[in-house]
């Protein structure tokens, strides 16, 4: 007897070997990679949110500080300009009175000399008064700048403390057993960035 006839379709479409990695029981490699990326995304997201929120707070504080210093300078410039214009008007008025007396026909020399002394004294008094007003304006300007900086520095400290609280919540909510090395690296980089922004020029950290 001869061999039994073979099905030609079976020869053209051989069944895949049982050891293939694309069996119905296991997902393809691309799906596994996507799932791993999703896990890393979920692990990093709370830390990234805390980091981005901190940067947004710092940016808002910086813009407010710039606005406060700009307003302080404008107020100072207006005050100085006002002092100068007022002083100039009083100088002109004192000089006008002196000229009226000095060029008045028939006025005695003694009265003219007294008019000159009065004019000189008026200039000296005005100089002293305007100097005090300039000093007061500058003192107010420095005080406004100091207040703006203190508010900015306080806001930065509060933003840093808020970041630490959010960071603690993120660690408490995460599953430490599932955090991957890549996720930990990204989290560490964001923490280092916050530490850099939170430190001042001397290298001390705002607590």
C-alpha positions, 0 to 999 in steps of 0.5 A: 500500500502507498502513503496516504494523500496529503492535504495541499493546503497544509503544505502551503500554510504550515502551523506555527511552532508551539514555542512562538512568542506570539501565542494567544496567552502572551501579548506581543513585545510592542504591547508589553513596551506600551504597558511598561511606558504606561506604568512609568507614566503613572509613576512619574505623573504625581511628581511631575505635577508637583514640580510643574506646580512649583515652577508655576508658583515661582514664575507668578511670584517673580512677575509680581516682584517685577511689577512691585519694583516697577511700581516702586520706581515709578512712585519714586521718580514721580516724587523726585520730579515733584520735589524738583518742580516745587523747588524750582517754583519757589526759587523763581518766586523768591528771585522775582521778589528780590528783583522787584525790590532791587530794581524799584526806583527810589528804594534805599540801598539798605532795603535792597541789601535786605532784599538780597539777604532775604533772597539768599536765606530763602534759597538756603531754606529751600535747598534744605527742605528739598534735600529732606524731601529727596531723602524721604522719597529715597527712603520710601523707595528703598522701603518699597523695594525691601518690602517687595523682596521680602514678599517674594522671598516669603512666597518662594519659601511657601512654594517650596514648603508646599512642594515638599508636602506634595512630594511627600503625598506623591511618595505615600500614594505610590507603590515603592515595589513597582517604581522602576529605575527610569522613573526614579531617575526622572523623579530625582531630576525634578527634585534636584531642579527644585533644590536648585531653584529654592537655594539662594545665591549663597547656597543656603536653602530656604526652609 
